[in-house]
Amino acid sequence: MSEDRTLEEKIVYAFYEINKQTSPKFERCTGISQTRLDLLHKLFEVEEISQTELQKTVNIDNGAVTRHLKQLEEKGMVSRRKNPADNRFTFVRLTSEGRDKIAGYKEEKQRFIKKVLKGFTEEEHAALLDMLIRIQNNVKAINPNE
């Protein structure tokens, strides 16, 4: 990184680099992407849900949710069925294998989180979370048209 950047530029660049590095490392360490884990977590909370409602809850686009669910279905972790009353809607549920595997994914995720936050105190965790939420809110409030 160039030394002529401002402190603020270095902070934003650090976010960029962390974001770029985290997803692939998370997937290598846990064996699953964060998006798929989010889908499985939501499915774990419900007996069955429409694919449309799942997509809205997890906040990913329709094509991506379809791809993820197809691959999870091929691995035997979820099952999908058409709504008999309206073929346009698909219902999704975890299989028993999916329910069994999610516990292992949760453990791997906790190990990953501990590695990421290694060396930070509880007070630093709280302060960092507060600052990250504030940054997140600032980013949400940015209007690109202004």
Secondary structure, 3 states (H helix, E strand, C coil): CCCCCCHHHHHHHHHHHHHHHHHHHHHHHHCCCHHHHHHHHHHHHCCCEEHHHHHHHHCCCHHHHHHHHHHHHHCCCEEEEEECCEEEEEEEEECHHHHHHHHHHHHHHHHHHHHHCCCCCHHHHHHHHHHHHHHHHHHHHCCCCC
